[in-house]
Structures are given as structure tokens and as C-alpha cells.
Amino acid sequence: MRNLFLLLLVIGAYACSPSEVTYEEYVPDYSIQKQALASLLEEHPIEVVVHRGANHLAPENTFAAAVKAIELGVDYVEIDVHRSLDGVHYIMHDLGLGRTTDGWGPILLRKSAYIDQLDAGSWFGEAYAGEKVPRLEEYLRWIKGKAKVYLDVKTADLEEVVRLIHELEMEQDTFFWFWSDNMLEEFRAMAPELRIKINAHSVEEIIEAKEEYGANIIECDVAEISPEMVHICDSLGIQIMAYATTNTKEEFRAVIQSHADLVNLDKPSLYLEVLQNVRDSLKVLQQ
């Protein structure tokens, strides 16, 4: 216990120490080449949400992962939001920096000058060496008009996040989920006009999500989507998002045949392949 306490003191002292590094805006100049199959999604009623970007093709929660998703024609890119010690919001899933960067320690105890210098791509592959941990504001300014955004907010200054969404006029291009009920309640009171997602697995939970939080979207496993759930969501003005747990062809076929409004998945390229196969099969049946 004493060693852990000393370690935290060292991390805190290092994180709080002044830095002479000057920040320069980082928005990589990626060329975006839409793939031919992307047109399938424009004709399909189920909106596609990619989890942490196209994380099977590029390092998660980076500009590169978003580019791969956009090229596939997805509707939403899901991102995770954390806040640094000095109040900068970053796109990062884990509380710790070690899994997806060459840094270490909790992001909450690191200053932006440290985080901005990290390599968030080499762990995935040499081609992505030097990829940065995106700052939320720069990321949103860059992605606006290219794809909509689902924000999984883990730690944040909610007033600052709400201000940013309004400044960028992305009210209709975003929706939110929160780790804690306290954050959810604070956000809902602060910004009732912004959309939120709630996990719900029954008709009773859907009604509760609407009454207590004003839910706009509920998320559940595709196998849980029942005619009763579809009916109550329609009557309450709630969209249903299917969560892909296995990301297999079989699961994607079930999603395509369901009454989901959105699907949250990890492998958009495989989803497109399945969608193409389903479409081809329907054409054969219609001949």
C-alpha cells in the first residue's frame, strides 16, 4: 500500500510539473476514398455506428480509424471521451494510457503537453506510427460533414462539451452515453435538447428510460428486439440500436432482418459484405 501511495505521488508530481512543449494543432491531412460498397448503406434503413472507429482496420479512437469508417460510408463514428489533468478533452477509451499509446499512467493525472506527444498508432502497426491521441475539439471540427458522432463520455467537463456541440452546430449530428447516472442526470438537466442513449432490455426498462431520462435511443442485443419493444419505442419516439456482440455474419444477418434503427458494430467491412449477400439473395428470389 505504501509503495502504491508513493507511486501515485510520483505520477502526480510529474503530471503537474510545468512543460515547455508548445502545442501545435494536429489534424492529419488524410485523403478519403469512398469504397464502392459504401453506397449500399445509403439505401439501407439501418444506420451504422462503428465502435471506436473502424478499429479492425486502424488503431481505435484515432483519426485513421475514423477515415477508414468514413470510407466505408458509415453514419456514425463512436468515440470515448476522457479529460486530462489540465482540462483538455481527448478521445481515449481506457483510463490508463498504456494499452494504446507509448505512454503510461492514468489520463486523468497527465497534462495535455504529455498526452499530445504520445504515439497512439504503433501498437496497431508500423503504418500508423506517430498517430496521435485526438483532442476532442479538433476531431469534431474535422469530422463534421463527414460522419455523425456517438460520444461515450467517461470523464468530462460537461458544460464545455455542451458548449462545443452548440458552437459547432452538431446538435443533430451527435448522441451521448454516460458511465454514471450522476453524469447523465447533470447532462440531461443542462442540455435537454441533446440526444442520449440508454441501455434497455425490456419494455419496462424502455418506459423507465423515457420517463426518468428522456431517452432518445435505447440499445440492446439484437436477439432482445421484440415486436413489443418495437411498438413501445415507436409510440414513445425512441430509436432502437442493436449492439453487435459477436460481429459475425450470422449476427449481422439477424441485424439486417430486425427492426433496429441503428446498429453498433466493430466490423463495418464485414457488415457491408453480408449486406451485399442479402441484397443479392433477394434479387435472385425476385427473378
RAURLIN-V633485 format. One record per residue. RES is the residue in three letters. SS is DSSP state (hx for helix, st for strand, lp for the rest). Layout:
RES|SS  RES|SS
This chain:
MET|lp  ARG|hx  ASN|hx  LEU|hx  PHE|hx  LEU|hx  LEU|hx  LEU|hx  LEU|hx  VAL|hx  ILE|hx  GLY|hx  ALA|hx  TYR|hx  ALA|hx  CYS|hx  SER|lp  PRO|lp  SER|lp  GLU|lp  VAL|lp  THR|lp  TYR|lp  GLU|lp  GLU|lp  TYR|lp  VAL|lp  PRO|lp  ASP|lp  TYR|lp  SER|lp  ILE|lp  GLN|lp  LYS|lp  GLN|lp  ALA|hx  LEU|hx  ALA|hx  SER|hx  LEU|hx  LEU|hx  GLU|hx  GLU|lp  HIS|lp  PRO|lp  ILE|lp  GLU|st  VAL|st  VAL|st  VAL|st  HIS|lp  ARG|lp  GLY|lp  ALA|lp  ASN|lp  HIS|lp  LEU|lp  ALA|lp  PRO|lp  GLU|lp  ASN|lp  THR|lp  PHE|hx  ALA|hx  ALA|hx  ALA|hx  VAL|hx  LYS|hx  ALA|hx  ILE|hx  GLU|hx  LEU|lp  GLY|lp  VAL|lp  ASP|lp  TYR|st  VAL|st  GLU|st  ILE|st  ASP|st  VAL|st  HIS|st  ARG|st  SER|lp  LEU|lp  ASP|lp  GLY|lp  VAL|lp  HIS|st  TYR|st  ILE|st  MET|lp  HIS|lp  ASP|lp  LEU|lp  GLY|st  LEU|lp  GLY|lp  ARG|lp  THR|lp  THR|lp  ASP|lp  GLY|lp  TRP|lp  GLY|lp  PRO|st  ILE|hx  LEU|hx  LEU|hx  ARG|lp  LYS|lp  SER|hx  ALA|hx  TYR|hx  ILE|hx  ASP|lp  GLN|lp  LEU|lp  ASP|lp  ALA|lp  GLY|lp  SER|lp  TRP|lp  PHE|lp  GLY|lp  GLU|hx  ALA|hx  TYR|hx  ALA|lp  GLY|lp  GLU|lp  LYS|lp  VAL|lp  PRO|lp  ARG|st  LEU|hx  GLU|hx  GLU|hx  TYR|hx  LEU|hx  ARG|hx  TRP|hx  ILE|hx  LYS|lp  GLY|lp  LYS|lp  ALA|lp  LYS|st  VAL|st  TYR|st  LEU|st  ASP|st  VAL|st  LYS|lp  THR|lp  ALA|lp  ASP|lp  LEU|hx  GLU|hx  GLU|hx  VAL|hx  VAL|hx  ARG|hx  LEU|hx  ILE|hx  HIS|hx  GLU|hx  LEU|lp  GLU|lp  MET|lp  GLU|hx  GLN|hx  ASP|hx  THR|st  PHE|st  PHE|st  TRP|st  PHE|st  TRP|lp  SER|lp  ASP|hx  ASN|hx  MET|hx  LEU|hx  GLU|hx  GLU|hx  PHE|hx  ARG|hx  ALA|hx  MET|hx  ALA|lp  PRO|lp  GLU|lp  LEU|lp  ARG|lp  ILE|st  LYS|st  ILE|st  ASN|st  ALA|lp  HIS|lp  SER|lp  VAL|hx  GLU|hx  GLU|hx  ILE|hx  ILE|hx  GLU|hx  ALA|hx  LYS|hx  GLU|hx  GLU|hx  TYR|hx  GLY|lp  ALA|lp  ASN|lp  ILE|st  ILE|st  GLU|st  CYS|st  ASP|st  VAL|hx  ALA|hx  GLU|hx  ILE|lp  SER|lp  PRO|hx  GLU|hx  MET|hx  VAL|hx  HIS|hx  ILE|hx  CYS|hx  ASP|hx  SER|hx  LEU|hx  GLY|lp  ILE|lp  GLN|st  ILE|st  MET|st  ALA|st  TYR|st  ALA|lp  THR|lp  THR|lp  ASN|lp  THR|lp  LYS|hx  GLU|hx  GLU|hx  PHE|hx  ARG|hx  ALA|hx  VAL|hx  ILE|hx  GLN|lp  SER|lp  HIS|lp  ALA|lp  ASP|lp  LEU|st  VAL|st  ASN|st  LEU|st  ASP|lp  LYS|lp  PRO|hx  SER|hx  LEU|hx  TYR|hx  LEU|hx  GLU|hx  VAL|hx  LEU|hx  GLN|hx  ASN|hx  VAL|hx  ARG|hx  ASP|hx  SER|hx  LEU|hx  LYS|hx  VAL|hx  LEU|hx  GLN|hx  GLN|lp
